[in-house]
């Protein structure tokens, strides 16, 4: 339900200017979703929505361009500290070993960091495979991971 509601919120703010939580509440109700203002407030925070000025001098909700910054860095570091048990680089590939079942969480945390030298990632049950742009990037990234999990 939460995912569908948040998808609907993103769809609504992309299709028309929404200036207030009340307008968003009414739009969701018109779409058949009965929610409270408190729920909308939490969704706005989780979706990293901000009020952006329009050309007419008014404001409307939009997705923050800084969404992918380390706003969640504390949470991401916690995921690493709790799940990564070891890591190593082999040329431009970094392999992370995690506790059983936590590779997807570690991989999702990495994907949300928007690391420019990370070409792609693949998670199994307890192993994450990271393909880096080059050998040097892989080595530097291992140093960064060490700092993250300390």
Order of alpha helices (4+ residues) and beta strands (2+ residues): alpha-alpha-alpha-beta-beta-alpha-beta-beta-alpha-beta-beta-alpha
